[in-house]
Amino acid sequence: IAVETDSSAITIACVRAGLGVGVIASLPGGRITSSVQIRSLATDLGRVNVVAAFRRGRLLPDVLRRVIDLVMSSQLVDQTR
């Protein structure tokens, strides 16, 4: 059985309830994963693409625009796409 959730908190709750293994985006040692055993998949999955999606023409709040700009300015971002 496979279940897809729309939040990390729900996925972790399912794991805590004994429903199996969950895969989430999280930093090691994060608050949400403190109650379960974790294993990084970085060596198995390699590079992971992250997308900021918003409606075309939408004016973004300044704080969101700054976050996107900060991520895009990172050395780790492939800006050729």
Rosetta blueprint (number, residue, H / E / L):
1 I L
2 A L
3 V L
4 E L
5 T L
6 D L
7 S L
8 S H
9 A H
10 I H
11 T H
12 I H
13 A H
14 C H
15 V H
16 R H
17 A L
18 G L
19 L L
20 G L
21 V L
22 G L
23 V L
24 I L
25 A L
26 S L
27 L L
28 P L
29 G L
30 G L
31 R H
32 I H
33 T H
34 S L
35 S L
36 V L
37 Q L
38 I L
39 R L
40 S L
41 L L
42 A H
43 T H
44 D H
45 L H
46 G L
47 R L
48 V L
49 N L
50 V L
51 V L
52 A L
53 A L
54 F L
55 R L
56 R L
57 G L
58 R L
59 L L
60 L L
61 P L
62 D H
63 V H
64 L H
65 R H
66 R H
67 V H
68 I H
69 D H
70 L H
71 V H
72 M H
73 S L
74 S L
75 Q L
76 L L
77 V L
78 D L
79 Q L
80 T L
81 R L
